[in-house]
Amino acid sequence: MSAIQAELTELAAEFEVLGDWEERYRYVIDLGKDLSPLTDAERTDPNKVRGCASQVWLVTEPQKDGTLRFRGDSDAHIVRGLIAIVLRLYSGRAPADILAFDAAAAFEALGLKGALSQQRSNGLASMVGRIRADAERDRG
C-alpha cells in the first residue's frame, strides 16, 4: 500500500467514527485550523488556485529528496479544511506517487463528493489539478 493510500485509509477511518455530515463538516473545519498560515508574500497571483469560488493559495516546495511539499491557505473555513485533507494526502510525496493516485476515487471513498456543493467539488478538483500539474513539472 502506498503512503498516500495509507493516509486515505486513516482519513476514511477518522470520518467513519464521526457519523453524520454535520459532525464531519466540523471535523473538516477543525483540520483547517491546524494549517500554518501563508505569509502575505506567498498570497500572490502565481500561487492562487484558479477554479475555486473562495480565495485559495497553494505553495509548492520541491525537496532535496525529490518529494514535493505543499502548503496552502484559504479565506473560507471549510475550504481550509479541504486543503488540510489534500495536503495530508499529497504533501511529502514523490511526483510519480502523486500522479498515480486517483483523487476522484479518494474523495468518493471519503464521501466528500456527495456532501460538497458543486462549487466546492470543482474547487477541490482545481486544487488537485494544480498539485498534479506541479508534480508533472517536477517529475523530471
C-alpha positions in Angstrom: 0.0 0.0 0.0 1.4 3.4 -1.0 1.9 6.1 1.6 -1.0 8.1 0.0 -3.3 5.1 0.1 -2.4 4.5 3.8 -3.2 8.2 4.6 -6.5 7.8 2.8 -7.3 4.7 4.8 -6.6 6.6 8.0 -8.7 9.6 6.9 -11.6 7.3 6.0 -11.4 5.7 9.4 -11.5 9.1 11.1 -14.5 10.1 9.0 -16.3 6.8 9.8 -16.3 7.3 13.5 -17.9 10.7 13.1 -21.2 9.5 11.8 -23.3 12.3 10.2 -22.1 15.0 7.9 -22.7 17.8 10.4 -20.0 16.2 12.6 -17.8 15.6 9.6 -18.0 19.2 8.5 -17.0 20.3 11.9 -14.1 17.9 11.8 -13.0 19.2 8.3 -13.1 22.8 9.6 -11.0 21.7 12.7 -8.4 20.2 10.3 -8.2 23.5 8.6 -7.4 25.3 11.9 -4.1 23.4 12.1 -2.8 24.8 8.8 0.1 27.2 9.1 -1.0 30.5 7.5 0.8 31.7 4.4 2.7 34.9 4.5 1.4 37.9 2.6 4.3 37.4 0.2 3.0 33.9 -0.6 -0.5 35.1 -1.3 0.4 36.0 -4.8 -1.3 35.5 -8.1 1.0 32.7 -9.3 0.1 30.8 -6.0 -3.6 31.4 -6.4 -5.6 28.3 -7.5 -8.0 29.0 -10.3 -11.4 27.5 -10.4 -12.2 27.9 -6.7 -15.1 30.1 -5.5 -13.1 31.0 -2.4 -9.6 32.5 -2.4 -7.2 29.6 -2.4 -3.4 29.8 -2.4 -1.1 26.8 -2.8 2.7 26.9 -2.4 4.8 24.0 -3.8 8.2 23.4 -2.4 10.4 20.8 -4.1 12.5 19.0 -1.6 16.1 17.7 -1.9 14.9 14.1 -1.8 12.7 14.6 -4.9 9.4 14.9 -3.0 7.1 17.8 -3.1 5.9 19.7 0.0 2.7 21.7 -0.3 1.3 24.4 1.9 -2.0 26.2 1.4 -4.5 28.6 2.8 -8.0 30.0 2.1 -10.3 32.7 3.2 -13.1 30.2 3.9 -13.1 27.8 6.9 -14.5 24.7 5.1 -12.0 25.2 2.2 -9.1 25.4 4.7 -10.2 22.0 5.9 -10.4 20.6 2.4 -6.9 22.0 1.8 -5.7 20.2 5.0 -7.1 16.9 3.6 -5.5 17.4 0.3 -2.1 18.3 2.0 -2.4 15.2 4.2 -2.7 13.1 1.1 -0.2 14.8 -1.2 2.4 16.7 0.8 5.8 15.0 1.1 5.1 12.6 -1.7 7.1 11.8 -4.9 5.7 13.3 -8.1 5.2 9.7 -9.5 3.1 8.8 -6.4 1.1 12.0 -6.8 0.4 11.3 -10.4 -0.5 7.6 -9.8 -3.1 8.5 -7.1 -6.8 8.6 -8.1 -8.1 11.7 -6.2 -11.6 11.4 -7.5 -11.9 7.9 -6.1 -10.4 9.0 -2.8 -12.9 11.8 -2.4 -15.7 9.4 -3.3 -14.4 7.0 -0.6 -14.4 9.7 2.0 -17.9 10.7 1.0 -16.9 14.2 0.1 -18.2 14.1 -3.5 -21.8 13.7 -2.3 -21.5 16.0 0.7 -20.0 19.0 -1.1 -21.7 21.6 -3.3 -20.8 21.6 -7.0 -18.7 24.7 -6.4 -16.7 23.2 -3.6 -16.2 20.0 -5.6 -14.9 22.0 -8.5 -12.6 23.9 -6.2 -11.3 20.6 -4.8 -10.7 19.3 -8.3 -8.9 22.6 -9.1 -6.6 22.1 -6.1 -5.7 18.6 -7.1 -5.3 19.7 -10.7 -2.7 22.3 -9.6 -0.9 19.7 -7.4 -0.8 17.2 -10.3 0.5 19.9 -12.7 3.3 20.8 -10.3 4.1 17.0 -9.9 4.1 16.6 -13.7 6.5 19.6 -14.0 8.8 18.3 -11.2 8.7 14.7 -12.2 11.9 15.2 -14.2 
